[in-house]
């Protein structure tokens, strides 16, 4: 069976909150067909794993935009782009209303107002949530809306291999090429095992994060940084890749590493205290905000304590809180821990840091437009400038919805000027794949995980980073040789993307000659401006 050619006005790669919000917003305009490429099933996006909530100023008696802006700038270590911060904060309340209209239920008090949480780094209670599984509730609400929409085609278990640019038409494209255009993407169909051509007027990258390049992560196994790698290979601009956020508290369970189960930040906001397994507190040594300090400080403190004491986890203690209230606020965490024989109302919760969120990514402007014409990037794969050196808790879901709005407006206003490029050739799918080669791929994925965990983790040094660079370089050469010999498969494409992203994180980390935000190096332990 030969490969197929499809034409869509809007091609959305990825199906988390960013991809689905964008699809719903452009579909509403009735200006053309929308296709969503979904790597697995629709409900397995990173969004589903976000427990904490969505940050937005809704209680105007206590809170205001300026406070939220300042909290975001402080958390981002003043690397954040203030224009991006202002746009997200000011547009947030209106986008919350949009989510509610699409059927997302946020918890409310008896008087009907939102039940707001407070999380580390926030000066006020402004986190909207749905118990302790907000992401899953947002994903559920959006999924129902997307499935009902007649203008949206959903291709589940399809895998985008590359975006299509002039390069595929024989032109020489470099990082200095002034006008690179995106004409769609090559997409692997699991049923035919062929790579089909999807031509699009507008392509939108919403592929989520890249936590799966690390050994332990709160992200699902599918978070392999595909969008960032595809755009980088297409000579698009990438930014701030050194800023990988490690969530300080995932449940310590050696049998579950992709994803490791998240113990939400809200639990520390609720009064949870970090302790060593012997019951001793330690955060007072690192920050006056104790367990509510920003994530990077808490993650580094835990990392240091684990190294000092030679232990593989620390503990979170909520045993001093009312048991009934704890069970009510954190029903899923309660049940999960219970399944491991831990009653969180009487026992400590074993926790450790894990790769959680990429603050950098594909560089975009205020409309989500990348350096490549006709290509937008939204959500975690994009770098809007909002997060700077460190993401403020619960700012990411709202960022995705706000930028889905600005990108939808911008792309709709340009749609009439675009056409399909009929000269795009079909994908060359020569090659064979044997089971022996699958073993090589699995082994290489393990190597990437080990390299990133050991050398490009929470605390870095030039020596470790250079070692990572050398090891990744060798893996890159081996994998490219293999990729040229075999048919495109999801496994080998993901491996290529992981190596690419690992290389970018390492390179950006080596280039930043200071410790700033989430990037901490023993060679430059202070800010450049503190010297």
C-alpha positions as CSV (number, residue, x, y, z in Angstrom):
1,X,0.0,0.0,0.0
2,X,1.4,3.4,-1.0
3,X,1.6,6.4,1.3
4,X,-1.2,9.0,1.2
5,X,-1.3,12.8,0.8
6,X,-3.7,14.8,3.0
7,X,-4.6,18.5,3.0
8,X,-5.8,20.4,6.0
9,X,-6.0,24.2,6.6
10,X,-4.7,23.6,10.2
11,X,-2.4,20.8,11.2
12,X,-2.1,20.5,15.0
13,X,0.7,18.2,16.2
14,X,-0.1,17.2,19.8
15,X,-3.2,16.9,21.8
16,X,-2.7,18.3,25.3
17,X,-4.4,21.5,26.6
18,X,-2.5,23.6,24.0
19,X,-3.3,21.6,21.0
20,X,-7.0,21.0,21.9
21,X,-7.6,24.7,22.9
22,X,-6.1,25.9,19.6
23,X,-8.1,23.3,17.6
24,X,-11.4,24.4,19.3
25,X,-10.6,28.1,18.8
26,X,-9.9,27.9,15.0
27,X,-12.6,25.3,14.4
28,X,-15.1,27.8,15.8
29,X,-14.2,30.3,13.1
30,X,-15.4,27.9,10.4
31,X,-12.5,28.8,8.0
32,X,-11.3,25.4,7.2
33,X,-10.6,21.8,8.4
34,X,-8.5,21.0,11.4
35,X,-6.4,17.9,11.8
36,X,-5.0,16.8,15.2
37,X,-2.1,14.4,15.2
38,X,-2.0,12.5,18.5
39,X,1.0,10.3,19.3
40,X,-1.0,7.9,21.5
41,X,-4.6,8.1,22.5
42,X,-6.2,11.5,23.2
43,X,-6.2,11.1,26.9
44,X,-2.5,10.4,27.4
45,X,-1.2,14.0,27.1
46,X,1.1,15.5,29.8
47,X,-1.9,17.7,30.7
48,X,-3.6,14.8,32.4
49,X,-0.7,14.4,34.8
50,X,-0.9,18.0,36.1
51,X,-2.3,17.8,39.5
52,X,-1.9,21.2,41.1
53,X,-4.0,23.6,39.1
54,X,-4.3,26.8,37.0
55,X,-3.0,30.2,38.2
56,X,-5.3,33.1,37.5
57,X,-6.3,36.3,39.3
58,X,-9.9,35.8,40.2
59,X,-10.3,37.2,43.7
60,X,-10.0,40.9,43.1
61,X,-10.5,41.8,46.7
62,X,-7.2,40.3,47.7
63,X,-5.3,39.8,44.5
64,X,-4.4,41.8,41.4
65,X,-2.5,41.4,38.1
66,X,0.6,43.3,39.3
67,X,1.1,40.8,42.2
68,X,0.8,37.8,39.8
69,X,3.2,39.5,37.3
70,X,5.8,40.2,40.1
71,X,5.5,36.7,41.5
72,X,6.2,35.3,38.0
73,X,9.2,37.6,37.4
74,X,10.7,36.7,40.8
75,X,10.3,33.0,40.2
76,X,11.8,33.4,36.7
77,X,14.9,35.1,38.2
78,X,14.1,38.2,36.1
79,X,15.0,36.4,32.9
80,X,11.3,36.3,31.9
81,X,10.1,38.4,29.1
82,X,7.8,41.0,30.9
83,X,5.6,41.4,27.8
84,X,4.9,37.7,27.8
85,X,4.2,37.7,31.5
86,X,1.8,40.6,31.3
87,X,0.0,39.0,28.4
88,X,-0.6,35.7,30.1
89,X,-1.6,37.2,33.5
90,X,-4.0,39.8,32.0
91,X,-5.6,37.4,29.6
92,X,-5.9,34.5,32.1
93,X,-9.3,35.3,33.7
94,X,-11.0,35.4,30.3
95,X,-9.5,32.1,29.3
96,X,-10.6,30.5,32.6
97,X,-14.1,31.4,31.6
98,X,-13.5,29.8,28.2
99,X,-12.4,26.5,29.9
100,X,-15.5,26.6,32.1
101,X,-17.7,27.1,28.9
102,X,-16.0,24.0,27.3
103,X,-17.2,22.0,30.3
104,X,-14.2,22.0,32.7
105,X,-15.3,21.9,36.3
106,X,-13.2,23.8,38.9
107,X,-13.9,23.3,42.6
108,X,-16.1,25.9,44.2
109,X,-17.0,27.0,47.7
110,X,-20.6,26.8,49.0
111,X,-21.2,30.4,47.9
112,X,-20.3,29.5,44.3
113,X,-16.9,31.3,44.1
114,X,-13.8,29.3,43.1
115,X,-12.1,27.4,45.9
116,X,-8.5,28.8,45.5
117,X,-5.3,27.2,46.6
118,X,-1.9,28.8,47.2
119,X,1.3,27.3,46.0
120,X,5.1,28.0,46.4
121,X,6.1,31.3,45.0
122,X,2.6,32.8,44.9
123,X,1.9,35.7,47.2
124,X,-1.9,35.1,47.2
125,X,-4.5,32.3,46.9
126,X,-5.0,32.2,43.1
127,X,-4.8,28.5,42.0
128,X,-8.0,27.1,40.6
129,X,-8.2,23.3,40.9
130,X,-10.3,20.2,40.6
131,X,-9.4,18.2,43.8
132,X,-5.8,17.0,43.1
133,X,-6.3,16.0,39.4
134,X,-6.9,19.4,37.7
135,X,-5.0,18.4,34.5
136,X,-7.1,15.3,34.0
137,X,-10.3,17.3,34.5
138,X,-9.1,19.9,31.9
139,X,-8.1,17.1,29.5
140,X,-11.6,15.4,30.0
141,X,-13.5,18.6,29.3
142,X,-11.5,19.5,26.2
143,X,-11.6,16.0,24.9
144,X,-15.3,15.9,25.0
145,X,-15.5,19.3,23.2
146,X,-13.0,18.2,20.5
147,X,-14.6,14.9,19.8
148,X,-18.0,16.6,19.3
149,X,-16.6,19.2,16.9
150,X,-17.4,18.3,13.2
151,X,-14.5,20.5,11.9
152,X,-11.8,18.6,13.8
153,X,-10.3,15.3,12.5
154,X,-8.4,13.4,15.2
155,X,-5.6,10.9,14.1
156,X,-4.8,8.9,17.2
157,X,-1.6,6.8,17.5
158,X,0.0,8.7,14.5
159,X,3.5,10.0,14.9
160,X,4.9,13.2,13.3
161,X,8.4,12.4,11.9
162,X,9.5,15.7,10.4
163,X,8.0,19.1,9.5
164,X,8.2,19.9,5.8
165,X,10.2,23.0,4.6
166,X,12.0,24.1,1.5
167,X,14.7,21.6,2.5
168,X,12.5,18.8,1.3
169,X,12.1,20.6,-2.1
170,X,15.9,20.6,-2.6
171,X,16.7,24.1,-1.3
172,X,19.7,24.6,1.0
173,X,18.3,25.7,4.4
174,X,20.6,26.9,7.1
175,X,20.2,28.7,10.5
176,X,20.9,31.9,8.6
177,X,18.2,31.4,5.9
178,X,16.0,34.5,6.2
179,X,12.6,32.9,5.3
180,X,12.0,29.3,6.1
181,X,8.5,28.1,5.4
182,X,6.6,25.2,6.9
183,X,4.3,23.3,4.5
184,X,3.0,20.6,6.8
185,X,4.5,17.4,8.2
186,X,5.5,13.8,7.3
187,X,3.4,11.6,9.6
188,X,3.8,7.9,10.4
189,X,0.5,5.8,10.1
190,X,0.7,2.8,12.5
191,X,-1.8,0.7,10.5
192,X,0.1,0.9,7.1
193,X,3.5,1.6,8.6
194,X,3.9,4.2,5.9
195,X,4.9,7.8,6.3
196,X,2.1,10.0,4.8
197,X,2.4,13.6,3.7
198,X,0.2,16.1,5.5
199,X,0.1,19.4,3.6
200,X,-1.2,22.4,5.7
201,X,-1.6,26.1,5.4
202,X,-0.8,26.5,9.1
203,X,1.1,24.0,11.2
204,X,1.0,24.2,15.0
205,X,3.5,22.3,17.2
206,X,1.9,21.3,20.6
207,X,4.0,18.3,21.4
208,X,4.5,18.9,25.1
209,X,7.7,18.4,27.2
210,X,10.8,16.3,27.2
211,X,11.0,14.8,30.7
212,X,11.4,11.3,29.3
213,X,15.0,12.1,28.4
214,X,15.7,11.7,32.1
215,X,15.8,8.5,34.1
216,X,13.1,9.7,36.6
217,X,10.3,12.0,35.5
218,X,6.8,13.0,36.3
219,X,6.1,13.0,32.6
220,X,4.6,10.1,30.7
221,X,6.9,7.9,28.6
222,X,5.7,9.8,25.4
223,X,7.3,13.1,26.5
224,X,10.4,12.8,24.3
225,X,10.7,16.4,23.1
226,X,9.6,15.6,19.6
227,X,8.4,19.1,18.6
228,X,11.6,20.8,19.9
229,X,13.8,18.3,18.0
230,X,11.8,18.5,14.8
231,X,11.9,22.3,14.7
232,X,15.6,22.4,15.6
233,X,16.4,20.0,12.8
234,X,14.4,22.2,10.4
235,X,16.7,25.1,11.5
236,X,14.1,26.9,13.7
237,X,15.2,28.9,16.7
238,X,15.3,27.3,20.2
239,X,15.9,29.1,23.5
240,X,16.5,28.6,27.2
241,X,17.0,24.8,27.0
242,X,19.2,24.8,30.1
243,X,16.2,25.5,32.4
244,X,14.8,22.1,33.2
245,X,12.5,22.2,36.1
246,X,12.8,19.3,38.5
247,X,9.7,18.8,40.6
248,X,11.0,18.5,44.2
249,X,8.5,15.9,45.3
250,X,7.5,12.8,43.3
251,X,6.6,9.6,45.1
252,X,9.7,7.5,45.6
253,X,8.9,4.2,44.0
254,X,11.8,2.5,42.1
255,X,9.3,0.5,40.0
256,X,7.7,3.7,38.6
257,X,10.0,6.1,36.9
258,X,8.2,7.1,33.6
259,X,6.0,8.6,35.0
260,X,6.9,8.8,38.6
261,X,3.8,9.7,40.6
262,X,3.6,13.4,41.4
263,X,3.0,14.7,45.0
264,X,1.5,18.1,44.1
265,X,3.0,21.4,45.3
266,X,-0.4,22.1,46.8
267,X,0.4,19.6,49.5
268,X,3.2,21.8,50.8
269,X,0.9,24.8,50.4
270,X,-1.6,22.8,52.6
271,X,1.1,22.6,55.4
272,X,3.2,19.5,54.4
273,X,6.7,19.7,55.9
274,X,9.8,18.2,54.3
275,X,11.9,16.0,56.6
276,X,14.6,13.4,56.6
277,X,13.4,9.8,57.1
278,X,14.5,10.2,60.8
279,X,12.0,13.1,61.2
280,X,14.5,15.9,61.2
281,X,13.6,19.0,59.3
282,X,16.2,20.5,56.9
283,X,14.7,23.4,54.8
284,X,15.7,26.0,57.5
285,X,19.3,25.5,56.3
286,X,18.4,26.6,52.8
287,X,15.6,29.2,52.7
288,X,13.5,31.2,55.2
289,X,10.4,30.2,53.2
290,X,11.1,26.6,54.3
291,X,9.0,24.0,52.5
292,X,7.2,26.7,50.5
293,X,10.4,28.0,48.8
294,X,10.4,28.0,45.0
295,X,10.9,24.6,43.3
296,X,14.5,25.0,42.2
297,X,15.6,25.8,45.8
298,X,13.6,22.9,47.3
299,X,14.9,20.4,44.6
300,X,18.5,21.4,45.2
301,X,18.1,21.2,49.0
302,X,16.6,17.7,48.7
303,X,19.3,16.7,46.2
304,X,22.0,17.9,48.6
305,X,20.5,16.2,51.7
306,X,20.2,12.9,49.8
307,X,23.9,13.2,48.9
308,X,25.0,14.2,52.4
309,X,23.1,11.3,54.0
310,X,23.5,8.7,51.2
311,X,19.8,8.2,51.0
312,X,17.6,7.8,47.9
313,X,14.6,9.9,49.2
314,X,13.4,12.3,51.8
315,X,9.9,12.6,53.3
316,X,6.9,14.8,53.3
317,X,4.9,14.9,56.5
318,X,1.2,15.8,56.7
319,X,0.5,13.7,59.8
320,X,-0.1,16.8,61.9
321,X,-3.0,17.9,59.7
322,X,-6.7,16.8,60.2
323,X,-6.9,13.3,58.6
324,X,-10.4,13.9,57.3
325,X,-9.4,17.2,55.6
326,X,-6.3,15.5,54.1
327,X,-8.3,12.7,52.6
328,X,-10.8,15.3,51.3
329,X,-8.2,17.5,49.6
330,X,-5.9,14.8,48.2
331,X,-8.1,11.8,47.5
332,X,-6.0,10.4,44.7
333,X,-2.7,10.9,46.5
334,X,-4.2,9.2,49.6
335,X,-5.4,6.2,47.6
336,X,-2.1,5.9,45.6
337,X,0.0,5.9,48.8
338,X,-2.4,3.5,50.4
339,X,-1.8,1.1,47.5
340,X,1.9,1.0,48.6
341,X,1.0,0.5,52.2
342,X,1.5,4.2,53.2
343,X,-1.3,5.9,55.1
344,X,-0.5,9.6,54.6
345,X,-2.5,10.6,57.7
346,X,-0.2,8.6,59.9
347,X,2.9,7.9,57.8
348,X,5.5,10.1,56.1
349,X,5.4,10.1,52.3
350,X,8.7,9.1,50.7
351,X,9.6,11.7,48.0
352,X,12.5,12.7,45.7
353,X,13.0,15.2,42.8
354,X,12.3,14.2,39.2
355,X,12.5,16.0,35.8
356,X,9.2,17.8,35.4
357,X,9.0,20.8,33.1
358,X,11.0,22.4,30.3
359,X,11.0,26.2,30.6
360,X,12.8,26.6,27.3
361,X,11.8,25.3,23.9
362,X,10.9,26.6,20.5
363,X,11.2,30.4,20.6
364,X,7.9,32.1,19.8
365,X,6.6,35.7,19.8
366,X,3.5,37.0,21.6
367,X,1.3,35.2,18.9
368,X,3.0,31.9,19.3
369,X,4.7,32.3,15.9
370,X,8.1,30.6,15.6
371,X,11.1,31.7,13.5
372,X,9.7,29.6,10.7
373,X,6.9,31.1,8.6
374,X,3.4,29.4,9.0
375,X,4.6,27.4,12.0
376,X,3.4,28.1,15.5
377,X,4.4,26.4,18.8
378,X,2.2,26.3,21.9
379,X,2.4,24.8,25.4
380,X,5.5,23.2,26.9
381,X,7.4,22.7,23.7
382,X,7.4,26.5,23.1
383,X,9.5,29.1,24.8
384,X,7.3,32.2,25.2
385,X,9.6,33.9,27.7
386,X,6.9,33.6,30.5
387,X,8.9,31.2,32.6
388,X,12.4,32.7,32.3
389,X,14.8,30.8,34.5
390,X,12.2,28.9,36.5
391,X,8.4,28.3,36.0
392,X,6.1,29.6,38.8
393,X,3.8,26.7,39.8
394,X,0.6,26.4,37.9
395,X,1.5,29.0,35.3
396,X,1.9,26.5,32.5
397,X,-1.7,25.3,31.8
398,X,-2.9,28.9,31.6
399,X,0.0,29.9,29.3
400,X,-1.1,27.1,26.9
401,X,-4.6,28.4,26.7
402,X,-3.7,32.1,26.4
403,X,-1.2,31.4,23.6
404,X,-3.8,29.2,21.9
405,X,-6.0,32.3,21.8
406,X,-3.3,34.7,20.4
407,X,-2.1,32.0,17.9
408,X,-5.6,31.3,16.7
409,X,-6.3,35.0,16.1
410,X,-3.0,35.5,14.3
411,X,-3.2,32.4,12.1
412,X,-6.9,33.0,11.2
413,X,-6.0,36.5,10.1
414,X,-3.2,35.2,7.7
415,X,-5.0,32.1,6.4
416,X,-6.2,33.6,3.2
417,X,-2.6,34.4,2.1
418,X,-1.5,30.8,2.4
419,X,-1.8,27.9,0.0
420,X,-0.8,24.3,-0.2
421,X,2.6,23.5,-1.6
422,X,1.8,20.8,-4.2
423,X,5.5,20.2,-5.1
424,X,6.3,18.5,-1.8
425,X,7.7,15.0,-2.5
426,X,6.6,11.8,-0.8
427,X,8.7,10.4,2.1
428,X,11.4,8.0,0.9
429,X,10.7,4.9,3.0
430,X,13.4,2.5,1.8
431,X,15.0,0.4,4.5
432,X,14.3,-2.6,6.8
433,X,14.0,-3.1,10.5
434,X,15.0,-6.3,12.3
435,X,14.4,-7.2,16.0
436,X,18.1,-7.0,16.6
437,X,18.0,-3.3,15.7
438,X,15.1,-2.8,18.1
439,X,17.4,-4.0,20.9
440,X,19.9,-1.3,19.9
441,X,17.3,1.4,20.1
442,X,16.1,0.3,23.6
443,X,19.7,0.2,24.8
444,X,20.4,3.7,23.4
445,X,17.3,5.1,25.1
446,X,18.6,3.7,28.5
447,X,22.0,5.3,27.8
448,X,20.4,8.8,27.1
449,X,18.5,8.5,30.4
450,X,21.6,7.6,32.3
451,X,23.7,10.3,30.7
452,X,21.1,13.0,31.4
453,X,20.5,11.9,35.0
454,X,24.2,11.6,35.9
455,X,25.7,14.6,34.1
456,X,22.9,17.1,33.3
457,X,20.8,16.9,36.4
458,X,19.9,19.3,39.2
459,X,23.5,20.3,40.0
460,X,25.9,20.5,37.0
461,X,29.6,21.1,36.3
462,X,31.5,21.8,33.1
463,X,33.3,18.5,33.5
464,X,30.0,16.6,33.7
465,X,28.5,18.6,30.9
466,X,31.4,17.9,28.5
467,X,31.2,14.2,29.4
468,X,27.5,14.3,28.5
469,X,28.2,16.1,25.3
470,X,30.8,13.5,24.2
471,X,28.6,10.5,25.0
472,X,25.5,12.1,23.3
473,X,27.7,12.9,20.2
474,X,28.6,9.2,19.9
475,X,25.0,8.1,20.3
476,X,23.9,10.7,17.7
477,X,26.3,9.4,15.1
478,X,25.3,5.8,15.7
479,X,21.6,6.6,15.6
480,X,21.7,8.7,12.4
481,X,23.5,5.8,10.7
482,X,20.8,3.5,11.8
483,X,18.0,5.9,10.9
484,X,19.3,6.0,7.3
485,X,19.3,2.2,7.0
486,X,15.9,1.4,8.4
487,X,12.2,2.3,7.8
488,X,11.0,5.1,10.0
489,X,9.4,3.8,13.2
490,X,8.1,5.6,16.3
491,X,10.9,4.0,18.4
492,X,13.8,5.3,16.3
493,X,12.2,8.7,15.7
494,X,11.7,9.1,19.5
495,X,15.4,8.1,20.1
496,X,16.6,10.7,17.6
497,X,14.5,13.3,19.3
498,X,15.7,12.4,22.7
499,X,19.3,12.6,21.7
500,X,18.6,16.0,20.0
501,X,17.0,17.4,23.1
502,X,19.6,16.0,25.4
503,X,22.3,17.7,23.3
504,X,20.4,21.0,23.4
505,X,20.0,21.0,27.1
506,X,23.7,20.2,27.5
507,X,24.8,22.9,25.0
508,X,22.7,25.6,26.5
509,X,23.9,24.6,30.0
510,X,27.5,24.9,28.9
511,X,27.0,28.3,27.3
512,X,25.5,29.9,30.5
513,X,28.5,30.8,32.6
514,X,26.5,31.5,35.8
515,X,24.1,29.8,38.2
516,X,20.7,31.2,37.5
517,X,17.2,30.0,37.9
518,X,17.0,26.2,37.4
519,X,20.6,26.1,36.0
520,X,23.0,25.5,38.9
521,X,26.7,24.8,38.2
522,X,29.5,24.2,40.6
523,X,31.9,26.0,38.3
524,X,29.9,29.3,38.5
525,X,27.9,29.0,41.7
526,X,26.8,32.6,41.7
527,X,24.9,35.0,39.3
528,X,27.1,36.8,36.8
529,X,25.7,40.0,38.3
530,X,26.6,39.0,41.9
531,X,30.4,38.9,41.3
